[in-house]
Amino acid sequence: MKTMHCNKNTSLLIAAVLFLLITGCNPLGNDSNKCGPCPMYMMMEPNLNFRVVDKTTRQDLFFGSGAPYKISQLVMRHIVNGVPDTALLRVDTIDHVFNVLVPPNHTIDTVTMQIAGLPKDVLLFETATVGKCCPRLILNSVLYNGAVVFTAANGPQVAVLEK
Protein backbone atom coordinates (compact mmCIF):
# COMPACT_ATOMS: atom_id res chain seq x y z
CA MET A 1 0.00 0.00 0.00
CA LYS A 2 2.90 2.36 0.78
CA THR A 3 4.28 1.90 -2.75
CA MET A 4 0.97 2.98 -4.24
CA HIS A 5 0.96 6.16 -2.10
CA CYS A 6 4.50 7.06 -3.30
CA ASN A 7 3.56 6.40 -6.91
CA LYS A 8 0.52 8.64 -6.53
CA ASN A 9 2.63 11.47 -5.05
CA THR A 10 5.29 10.98 -7.68
CA SER A 11 2.66 11.05 -10.43
CA LEU A 12 1.19 14.27 -9.02
CA LEU A 13 4.64 15.84 -8.84
CA ILE A 14 5.45 14.83 -12.41
CA ALA A 15 2.07 16.15 -13.59
CA ALA A 16 2.70 19.48 -11.84
CA VAL A 17 6.18 19.81 -13.37
CA LEU A 18 4.84 18.96 -16.84
CA PHE A 19 2.05 21.52 -16.42
CA LEU A 20 4.60 24.22 -15.55
CA LEU A 21 6.81 23.26 -18.49
CA ILE A 22 3.90 23.28 -20.92
CA THR A 23 2.45 26.59 -19.76
CA GLY A 24 5.88 28.27 -19.49
CA CYS A 25 6.30 31.80 -18.28
CA ASN A 26 3.32 34.08 -18.69
CA PRO A 27 4.05 37.64 -17.60
CA LEU A 28 0.51 38.90 -18.19
CA GLY A 29 -1.50 36.31 -16.30
CA ASN A 30 -4.16 34.75 -18.54
CA ASP A 31 -2.75 36.05 -21.81
CA SER A 32 -2.93 33.63 -24.74
CA ASN A 33 0.67 34.46 -25.81
CA LYS A 34 2.64 32.20 -23.51
CA CYS A 35 6.39 31.98 -23.40
CA GLY A 36 8.51 28.93 -22.83
CA PRO A 37 12.17 28.77 -21.92
CA CYS A 38 14.31 30.92 -24.20
CA PRO A 39 16.81 29.10 -26.41
CA MET A 40 20.47 29.57 -25.69
CA TYR A 41 22.15 31.70 -28.34
CA MET A 42 25.08 34.03 -28.41
CA MET A 43 24.13 37.70 -28.28
CA MET A 44 25.87 39.65 -31.01
CA GLU A 45 26.40 43.38 -30.79
CA PRO A 46 25.15 45.28 -33.84
CA ASN A 47 27.82 45.12 -36.51
CA LEU A 48 28.14 45.82 -40.21
CA ASN A 49 30.26 44.23 -42.92
CA PHE A 50 31.21 46.77 -45.56
CA ARG A 51 33.50 47.72 -48.43
CA VAL A 52 34.46 51.21 -49.52
CA VAL A 53 34.57 51.85 -53.25
CA ASP A 54 35.16 54.82 -55.51
CA LYS A 55 31.73 56.15 -56.53
CA THR A 56 32.85 56.73 -60.11
CA THR A 57 35.06 53.74 -60.93
CA ARG A 58 33.65 51.30 -58.28
CA GLN A 59 37.29 50.37 -57.50
CA ASP A 60 37.86 49.16 -53.93
CA LEU A 61 39.69 51.91 -52.06
CA PHE A 62 41.58 49.61 -49.67
CA PHE A 63 41.99 46.15 -51.20
CA GLY A 64 43.51 44.91 -54.43
CA SER A 65 46.30 46.12 -56.63
CA GLY A 66 46.27 49.85 -57.09
CA ALA A 67 44.16 50.54 -54.00
CA PRO A 68 44.75 54.23 -53.23
CA TYR A 69 44.51 53.93 -49.42
CA LYS A 70 46.06 51.81 -46.71
CA ILE A 71 43.88 50.15 -44.09
CA SER A 72 45.64 52.24 -41.43
CA GLN A 73 44.16 55.37 -43.07
CA LEU A 74 40.60 54.34 -42.18
CA VAL A 75 39.41 55.73 -38.84
CA MET A 76 36.00 54.86 -37.37
CA ARG A 77 34.61 56.65 -34.30
CA HIS A 78 31.48 55.83 -32.33
CA ILE A 79 29.97 59.10 -31.09
CA VAL A 80 28.64 58.54 -27.56
CA ASN A 81 26.72 61.50 -26.11
CA GLY A 82 28.61 63.87 -28.41
CA VAL A 83 32.04 62.48 -27.55
CA PRO A 84 34.06 60.47 -30.10
CA ASP A 85 34.86 56.99 -28.83
CA THR A 86 36.51 54.06 -30.53
CA ALA A 87 34.50 51.74 -32.75
CA LEU A 88 35.82 48.21 -33.02
CA LEU A 89 36.97 47.81 -36.60
CA ARG A 90 37.97 44.37 -37.83
CA VAL A 91 39.60 43.69 -41.19
CA ASP A 92 38.96 40.56 -43.23
CA THR A 93 41.89 40.50 -45.67
CA ILE A 94 40.73 37.24 -47.26
CA ASP A 95 37.24 38.44 -48.28
CA HIS A 96 38.35 42.10 -48.53
CA VAL A 97 35.74 43.52 -46.17
CA PHE A 98 35.67 45.58 -43.00
CA ASN A 99 33.44 44.87 -40.02
CA VAL A 100 32.53 47.59 -37.54
CA LEU A 101 31.00 46.66 -34.21
CA VAL A 102 28.88 49.30 -32.47
CA PRO A 103 27.86 48.64 -28.86
CA PRO A 104 24.46 50.35 -28.68
CA ASN A 105 24.03 53.31 -26.36
CA HIS A 106 20.83 54.61 -27.97
CA THR A 107 18.23 53.38 -30.45
CA ILE A 108 20.23 55.21 -33.12
CA ASP A 109 23.99 55.42 -32.73
CA THR A 110 26.27 57.63 -34.79
CA VAL A 111 29.56 56.44 -36.24
CA THR A 112 31.93 58.62 -38.24
CA MET A 113 34.28 57.28 -40.87
CA GLN A 114 37.29 59.19 -42.12
CA ILE A 115 39.70 58.11 -44.82
CA ALA A 116 43.05 59.90 -44.70
CA GLY A 117 42.39 63.66 -45.08
CA LEU A 118 39.02 63.28 -46.83
CA PRO A 119 35.84 64.70 -45.27
CA LYS A 120 34.18 62.57 -42.59
CA ASP A 121 31.22 60.39 -43.47
CA VAL A 122 28.37 59.62 -41.07
CA LEU A 123 26.78 56.23 -40.48
CA LEU A 124 23.63 55.93 -38.37
CA PHE A 125 23.12 52.50 -36.80
CA GLU A 126 19.48 51.88 -35.81
CA THR A 127 18.86 48.94 -33.49
CA ALA A 128 15.60 47.25 -32.63
CA THR A 129 14.44 44.64 -30.17
CA VAL A 130 12.61 41.70 -31.72
CA GLY A 131 10.61 38.97 -30.02
CA LYS A 132 8.24 39.31 -27.10
CA CYS A 133 9.06 36.18 -25.16
CA CYS A 134 12.76 35.93 -25.86
CA PRO A 135 13.73 39.45 -26.98
CA ARG A 136 17.01 40.06 -28.75
CA LEU A 137 18.74 43.12 -30.13
CA ILE A 138 19.29 43.35 -33.89
CA LEU A 139 20.77 45.85 -36.29
CA ASN A 140 17.62 47.18 -37.97
CA SER A 141 19.15 49.58 -40.51
CA VAL A 142 22.23 51.62 -41.38
CA LEU A 143 22.26 54.95 -43.17
CA TYR A 144 25.45 56.19 -44.82
CA ASN A 145 25.42 59.96 -45.38
CA GLY A 146 21.62 59.81 -45.38
CA ALA A 147 21.22 56.86 -47.77
CA VAL A 148 20.08 53.41 -46.60
CA VAL A 149 22.86 50.86 -47.13
CA PHE A 150 21.55 48.09 -44.88
CA THR A 151 18.19 46.87 -43.55
CA ALA A 152 17.56 43.81 -41.42
CA ALA A 153 14.86 42.68 -43.84
CA ASN A 154 16.88 43.04 -47.07
CA GLY A 155 20.52 42.95 -46.09
CA PRO A 156 22.92 43.12 -47.85
CA GLN A 157 25.43 40.87 -46.21
CA VAL A 158 28.15 43.34 -47.21
CA ALA A 159 27.20 47.00 -47.57
CA VAL A 160 28.98 48.96 -50.27
CA LEU A 161 29.90 52.48 -49.21
CA GLU A 162 30.66 54.81 -52.11
CA LYS A 163 33.26 57.52 -51.51
MODA-V289621 format. One line per field, one symbol per residue. psi: psi as a letter, one per 30 degrees, with the letter a starting at -180 (. if undefined). Layout:
# MODA-V289621
psi: ???
This chain:
# MODA-V289621
psi: eeeeeeeeeeeeeeeeeeeeeefakjfgcgkfjkkakklklkkklklkkllklkfefgkkffllkgkfllefgkkkkkjjhfkklkkjkkkjfefhllkkkjkkflekkkkkkkjbgllklkkjjkllkkkeeiklkljelkkjhfkkfkkeefblejkjkk.
